[in-house]
Amino acid sequence: MLLAVLTLTLAGCYTVPETGRQSFIVISPGEESQLGASEFANIKAKEKISADPAYNEQVTRVGRHIADAVGNQLPSAKWEFVVFDAPKTVNAFALPGGKVGVYTGLLKLCDSDDELAIVMGHEIGHVTARHGAERMSEALLIGLGAVVVDAATQSRTNSTRNAWLIGYGAVVGVGASMKFSRNHESEADHIGVRYAAKAGYDPRASITFWQKMAKQKSQPGGVVGAVMALVSTHPVDAERIQQLQGWMPEVLPLYEAAKLHPR
Ligand SMILES: [Zn+2]
């Protein structure tokens, strides 16, 4: 028990950038970045990487601008932007350490860089807010004994690893059974529109993009047989759209300011 208490004392409070919320996280940012890099390597080995020059150029271009907006909020980032060739997978994710994956199925549905910036900003918002680490910390706290075991062996149980991956949206194909927490979703939306606006992308695209996703989901003819992973993990409803609308007075000035200093 003493060891458990020590482990918890070493862990600390984290202040989420952009929103200022305090969260409790029991793993270090360095450890988290390491986990992110190794999971990203696993995913790259498993999925088909796209060689499409236009898609790669677009994702890198938008990603770099969002990364600039993130600035020193993610000090350990070694940014990497990878396009996965899966036209029926509508998804994107970001992992700690600045590892970002976007599927071609999502790119087909993005009508502009503004819309892509909204999605990438949202996913990167999960990372800077350390949502996966927070989920993992909750999982570890539920089984306090596991904290001791993990700290001692430097290994992670499958359930805590899964909690972590789900927290970053890096699990594809699990579908509707996997839901992000509403608070994390809302916070990633908020952080994401702020990043997009600061990077000079129109934050109003968040509203049109999510409305379009909702429509795609309800029209079977929209994306035939597509794995709408993004929508199954990110429920689109009136509350979500309303919240985004509510943030516009706050983020439109950031966008206007960014436009004065063009990229
Ligand atoms: Zn999300």
Residues whose N, C-alpha, C, O or C-beta is under 5 A from the ligand:
A	BS01	ZN	E185 A188
